[in-house]
Amino acid sequence: MKASSNTELQYDRIRAVEWDDGRVRLIDQRVLPARLEYLYLGTLDHCTQAIRDMAVRGAPAIGITAAYGAVLAARDRYTENPSGWIQAIEADLEHLALARPTAVNLRWAVERMRALVRAGIPGDPVPRLLAEARAVHAQDIAANRLMGDLGAALIASGSGVLTHCNTGSLATGGFGTALGVVRAGYAQQRIARVFADETRPWLQGSRLTAWELVQDGIPATLVADSAAAWLMKQNQVQWVIVGADRIAANGDTANKIGTYMTALAARHHRAKFMVVAPTSTVDMETPDGEAIPIEARAEREVLEFGGTRVAPEGARAWNPAFDVTPADLIDAIVTEKGVVEHPTRAKMIALMGSSS
């Protein structure tokens, strides 16, 4: 298996989440690209609010933030009551896990930290929990670099690729999932053209993905979501590469709203469709896409633009944050454990080493 080259690693300059002197430091993704601002979070409630308000977003980055948030909760509870902090932190962790319901990495990270708490930590729990949160962070970066190479290996030289939403360093611990494949593929000269959907209504593609690619010096072309099918008709896209917020046991995948229609267009135009996500995003307890909870967000996100109302008074909006792409529209799921082509339940069980 090919290790990441120095050329690929030069496209790895951004960290959305960091532990900084006893606090969680986040890039505030709500104000990019106009301003690069940081939030410093000193409590679990601050972390929960940042996740809910989408100051941090992207399933892996949310999970990492939650892991660090558990450290902050333990610090506060242990300071308040050294003998009873374990009982007190249970409600905190459950509150954190419910901040956003679709991204399975959030609960995965909370359960990983909760298991450590329940196993028992003698004395001050902060050093041990902080080491675990840092391990979650470091493992995500390592997984992303590996997935970048695995995904890039599927792409023929000279290909054009299309991304949807933001799946880069801003959405992960670093390097990115789908955008990590783009970074690796561009460094290996497999990818000749990169297109990014705007990704309405939050414009993660135009505000965040385009910003990351500009920082890395990777040429990219922004397209309206509604232009993607016509772009494929022009034979400009050989692969659509997206991330995931939850992958069900049969390979059905929940991702940012608009992914499903892009997958349909890709199948019609014979472009291939790749999902890139760590195995922490795979939920073998969710049998299929019908069982994935879809977060409904505020109507104003659609009715307004930049805080200014663009729809007439009295108009209503429907604003699901995610949709589900059926497994039969997916050509490859790329994880740090390997690649599943044309996913099925049996193939996902084999990948995960699960009998569920």
C-alpha positions, 0 to 999 in steps of 0.5 A: 500500500502506497504511503502518502508522499511529501507532495500530498502532505503539502496539501495539509495545512488546515486544522479545524479543531485543536486542543489549545492550553486547556480549551478547544480551539475551533475555526468558526466555519460560519464566517469563512471565507470572509474572515478567519476567526477562532472560537475558544471553548472552555466548557462542554456546553460551549462545545455542544452549542458550537456543534448545534450552531454549525460553527464546527461541522462535518461528521469527523470534526464533530466527533473530535470536538465531542471527544475534547468536550468530554474532557472539559466536562470531566474537568468541571465535574471532577473539580466540583465533586471528586468522588461523584464526578462519574455519575454527574458526567453521564447526563452531560455526555448524553446532552452532547450526543444529541446535539446533532442526530444524523452524524453518527461520529458524534455518538461514536466519539461520546461512547468511546469517551464514556466507555473510558469513564465507566472503566474507571480512572483513578484520581484526576481523569483529565490527563487520561481522557485528554490522551484519548481525545488526542488519539481520536484526533490523530487516528482520524488524520492518519485514516484520512491520509490512508483513504486519500491514497486508496480512493486516488488509486481508483481514479484514472489519470486525467479525470475530472471530479466533482465534490459536494459539501465540504469534506476536507480539513475543515470537516475532519481532523485534517486532510479530509475524507472525499477532499483528501482523495482529491488532494491525493489524486491531484498530487499524484496527477490523476485528477486534472479538473476539480469541480465543487458544488455550491451546496445550498443552503449553507454553501459549504462548497463555495465558502469552505471547499473552494477556500481550502482548495485555494489555500492549497493552490489546487485549481477548482471550478465552482458550480451551482448545484443545479449545474452538476447534471449538465456538467456531467453531460459535457463529459467533464466529470468521471467521478463524483466524490463525497463524504458521509454522515452515516453509512447504514449496514447495507451501504445506504449513505446519508450525506449533505442534502443534494447528494442523492440527486447528484448520484442519480445524475452520475448514474445516468451520465455514467460517471462513477460515485465514490463515498469516502468516510472512516469506519466510525461513520459506518453504523451497523446497528442501522439496517438501511437508509430508511432507518437513518434519522434526517435532521430538519433545520430551521426554515430561515436557512432557506428563506434568508440569504446572509441574514436577509430575507429573499423569499416573500413573507408568508412563504414556507420552506422545507429544510432537511439537512441530509438525504440518503443515497441508496447503495445501488447508486454507489460504485465504491465506499472507501474507508481506512479498512479498505474499499467496498465496491458496489456495496451490499450488506454482506460486503459491509459486514465483511469490511467491519468484521461484524456478524450483525 
